[in-house]
C-alpha cells in the first residue's frame, strides 16, 4: 500500500490506485481515504495536538464505506461554507452607538468535501462545532453551530487561518439607542465563498437598523467585497437568498 498526504491544502487532483490511501489534515480534521475495488473507505477523526504530534493523538475514527461503480481513481477536495447558520459570540460584548456604523469581521470554520471524479464521497468540517439553538423561544428559531469570535473592527489585525473564512458584517445603527451585540447569527448557507490573495472570505452581510430590530433590513451583496479585484469564487451559496427568507432571517440575526 502506498500513501499520499495533504496538509491544510486543497487537492486539485490526486490519482489513487486500488489498495492505496490518501491522508489529509485540514484544521483539526484528520481523514484517510482508501480505494478498494468498487468501494472507497473514508476514516476520519478530530484532534488538537501540534502538527508534529497530531497523528499519534487523534481519537478513534469514524468510518464510511461508499460503494461506486466508477473506475476513476482521481480524488479531489473542494471547500465550502457551513451547512447551517453559525452563532458567533464576541469574547467581549460590542455596543454600536446611535447613528453610527460598524464593520466587524467574523471568522467561521470551513467544510471540506472529498470527491472522486464528479461524485462527492463525504463532506466534513475542519473542526468539531457544538450545536446551539438561536431564537426568541423554543418555538421560533433554528438549530445552528456555536462559535466565539474576537469580532475585529480592523481588517489589518486579522490573522489568516487556512481552514476559516472571514465574513465582513456591516451594521448601520440608525436608531436612537445603543445596539448591543451579544451574539451574531451569521446566515452562512446564503453566502458565497471566495479566495482573496490566498485568504478565504465570504460575501459581506449588511444590516441596517431603523427604529428597532423589528424594522431592520439585511442585505447580502456578493459584489461588494474588500479587495475584490483579486477575488476568485470557490463555492456558491448553499441556499438562495430570496427576499422573504432574508426578511425572516433578520429576526434571528442579532441578539
N, C-alpha and C positions, 0 to 999 in steps of 0.2 A: 504494500500500500504506500502511495506517495501522498504528501501533504503540500498544500499551498496556503498562504496566510495573508490577511489584510488587517491593518490596524487603523481604525478611525478614518478609513478611506472608502470611497465608492468604487466598486468593481465594475468597470465598463464591460468586460467580457473575460471570463476565465474558463478555459477548457478543462473539464473534469472527466477523466476516464472511469469506466466501470471499476469499482473497488477503491477508487481514490477519494480523497477527502479535502474539502476546503474549509479552513478555520477563519473566523473573523471576530474581531473585537471592535465594538462600537459603543463608546461610553462605558457603562458598567456591564454591558451585554457581552457574553462570550457564546458563540454558536459554532457548531460543526455541521457541515453539510456533506454527507457521504452518498455517493452514487452506487446503486446496485442495478441489476437487471430489472427493468420495469418499475423501479422504485427509487425515491430519494428519501433519505433518512436525515431529519434535522434534529439535533440535540442542542439545547440552549439553557443557559443559566445566567445568574447575575452575581456580581461580586463588587468589592470596593477596595481591593488591595492595590498597591502601586503596580505600575506596568510590569516591572521585572519579577514580581511575585504572584501576580493575579492568577496565572494558570494553575497554580497549586492550591489556591484558596477559594475557588468557586465552589458553590454547593452542588448537590445532586441535580443533574439536568432533567429538564422535561423533554419528552421525545415525541416527535411527529413523524409518521411514516406516510409518504404521499405516493400513490400509485399513478403512473403515467405510461402512456403508450409511445411517447415520443422517444426517438433515439438520439435526439440532440443533447449533447453534453455541455452546451455553452451556458455557463452560470453568470448572472449579473446581479447587481444590487441597485436599488433606487431609494431616494429619500422622499419622505412625505411628512406632513404635519399630523398632529394627533387626530384621532377619530372622534374625540369628544371635546367640548369646551374645557379649558384649563382655568381653574380658580387660583389666582396668584395673590398671596397675602404679603404686602410690603413688610419688611423687617421693622420699619418704623412707619406709623400712620402718617399719611400725607393729607394736607388740607389746602385746597385751591381757594384762594380768596375771591370775594365777589368781583365780577367784571375783570377776571384775569384768565389767562390761557397758560396751560402747562403741557409739555410733551414729556411723557415718561416712556422709558424703554424697558420692556419686559422680555426676558428670555424664557423659552419653553423647549422641552425635550422633543427631539426629532424621532421619527419612526424610520426603520429601515426595512424594505421589502426585498425578499430574495426571489429571483426569477430564474427559470430555465426556459430558454427560447422566449416565447411570448406568454408563458404560463407563470402565474405567481404561486410560489410554494407557501410561504408564510410572510407575515408582516409583524415586526416586533419593535417595541420601544427601546430606546437606547438606555433607559433606566426604569426601574420599577416605580410606578406612581401609585399613591393611595387614592381611593375613591372618596368623594365628598358630595353632599347634597347642597345645592345652591338654589335658594328661593325664599320667598317670604313666609312659607309654611310648608307642611308636609304634603299638601295637595297641589301646590303650584310651585314648579321649579323643575330641576333636572339633575341627573347624576353627572358629575364632572370629575376631572382629575384635580388633585390638590398639589400646589407647589408654593414656594416662597420666592420673593423677588426683592432685590435691593432698590428697584424702581429708580434707576438712574435718570437724572434730568439732563445730563450732558453726554452726548454720544461719544465724545472723545475719551470718556472714562470707562467705556465698555471693554471688557476683556473677552476676546474671541474664544468661544468654546466649540470644538469641532463637531459636537453632537447636539447643539442647540441652535435655535433660530431666534432672532430679535424682532419684536413687534413694536413699532412706534405707536403709542396711544396719545392722540391729541385731544385734550379736554378743554373746551371753551365754557367757562362758568359765567354765563350772562345773568345769573340770578343775583339777588341782593343779600345772599347768605353764603357762608363758607360751605364748600363741598368737601366732605370728609371721605377719604378713600381708605377704608379698612381692608377691602378685598376687591379685586378686579377679575371679572369673569370674561376671559378672552374667548370670542367666538371662533376658535381656531379652525374648525371644519369649513368655515366660509372664506378662509384666507388663502392667498397664493404664496407659494414658496419660491424664493429667488436665491441666487448666489450673487454677492456683490463684493468684488475684489477679494475673492476667496473666503468670504464670510456669508453666513446664511441669514437672510432677512425675510420677513413676510410683508404682504401689503399692509399699509397702515390702517388703523381704526381711528375714526374721528367722531367725537361725542360733543354735542352742543346741548348745554343745559340752559333752559329758559327760566321760568319761574321756579320749577322744581323738576325732579326726575321724571314725574309723570308726563311732562311736556318736553322731554329730551328727545334728541334726534341722533341716530347713529348712521354713519356712512363708512363704507369700505371702498377705498379708492386704490385699485391696483396700479394706477399710472402715476400716483404721487408717492414716490419713494426717494429717500435721501440717496444721493449719488447714483441716480437712476441711469445715467449714461453708461454705467458699467454692468448693469444688472442682466442676468440670464435666468429665465424662468426654468425651474426644476420640476414643479408639480402644480397642477391646477387645484382649485378648491375641491374638497370632497362633496360639498353641498352648494347648491345655487343660492345666491344672496337675494332672494325675492324681497320686495319692499315689505310685504306683510310679515315675513319672517323676521326681518330686522326691526320692525316696529315692535314686535312682541319681545324680541331679544333685549331691547333697551331696559325693560323692567327687571332683567336678570343680569345686567352688565356690571353695575356698581353697587357696593354695599359698604 
